[in-house]
Amino acid sequence: MTIEQDIEALKARIDKVQTDCDAWRVAGPEEKYLEAYFLVEALTLQLDKFMNHLAAERPLP
């Protein structure tokens, strides 16, 4: 899997978990909401790491 594919897969996972997080916030126990919230945060940090790695590999002209 290329880094671009990893980034796209991670973006899709973040979207799904964010939707879950929103649902738990409205109708679920606080524990489930917090679990989903922190997972979104962790995935976002991972995405930032991939994006920084990609930018370092391909510097701007």
NORFEN-V399090 format. One record per backbone hydrogen bond with DSSP energy under -0.5 kcal/mol. NH is the residue of the N-H (numbers start at 0). CO is the residue of the C=O. Records with the same first field share a line. If there is no record, write none. Layout:
BEGIN
NH->CO, CO
END
This chain:
BEGIN
5->1
6->2
7->3
8->4
9->5
10->6
11->7
12->8
13->9
14->10
15->11
16->12
17->13
18->14
19->15
20->16
21->17
22->18
23->19
24->20
25->21
26->22
27->23
31->28
32->28
33->29
34->30
35->31
36->32
37->33
38->34
39->35
40->36
41->37
42->38
43->39
44->40
45->41
46->42
47->43
48->44
49->45
50->46
51->47
52->48
53->49
54->50
55->51
56->52
57->53
END
